[in-house]
Amino acid sequence: MDPEPRKQQRSDGSVVAVAIAAIVLTLCGVGVAAYYFGKSNGSSTPAAAGSGGGGSTSGSETTAVSQEIALGAHAFVQFACAQCHGDRGVGGVSPYVPALDNLAPNLTAQQLTTTIEHGAGVSQDPTRPFMPIWHGIIAKPQINELVAYMKAGFPDVATADAVTVPVNQGDATAGQALYTKYGCINCHGPNALGGVPNPQSPDLTIPPLSGKDFADEFNTNAKIADVIRSGSVIGKAPIVSMPHWGSILTDQQIAQLVAYIKTLT
């Protein structure tokens, strides 16, 4: 759930995801921003093949890789890249999110770094997912490791696997796992305590999802679910942004996240 629900109100009383201008990156003819821009303007795309996983693919053989590449594989899962771009970048999660397995190895390290730090997509369209601005959240060495992993062709790295979401243990228990699996923990912190810096934002941090202020503002399940679906983009880059999860997470997963967050307030 990456950053960042801010205290701005829609006419119906819920938080508004304030639109900003599209982030358009020129990636030497073929690149991630071009992909997103085409989808936002109605270009055709194959139907999504399924949901994204994380890390290694069952039945495949792992190969020896450098520590830098291994760290990149684990970061690809940690920051929920796999949850949007698919297991090892194969896509299939959303028709509006590109596969990276064939695209990324053909881009330069600088092009990939720029996209990670500044995001991609058409963020003013609330019906389309967009890649958030990771500047200040993913450390420079981690970005280099992510780039090395992608440039290496997304090799299978043992144990680079997403958290398993338990079943038949209640919605809040599933939501706790989803909170880690989809990267919410990276920005809103363990137990949703917040405190992650966001220097360009009005209050200088990514907000917590717990405590009295949060409970007062998000006083219904519907309000929490709404901001998860629509995301929050306030101001101009490099303000860290919370992506639109509406076409990535199912209604059931959103309800499970809400159930977990409610246990923390």
Secondary structure, DSSP 4 states (H G I P E B T S, - for coil): --S---S-B-TTSSBP------B----TTS-HHHHHHHHHTT---PPP-S----SPPTTPPP----HHHHHHHHHHHHTTHHHHH-GGG---S-TTS---TTTGGGS-HHHHHHHHHH-BB-TT-TTS--BPP-TTTS-HHHHHHHHHHHHTT----TT--PPPPPSSS-HHHHHHHHHHHTTHHHHH-GGG----B-TTSTTSBPPPS-SHHHHHHS-SHHHHHHHHHH-B--SSTTS--BPP-TTTS-HHHHHHHHHHHHTT-
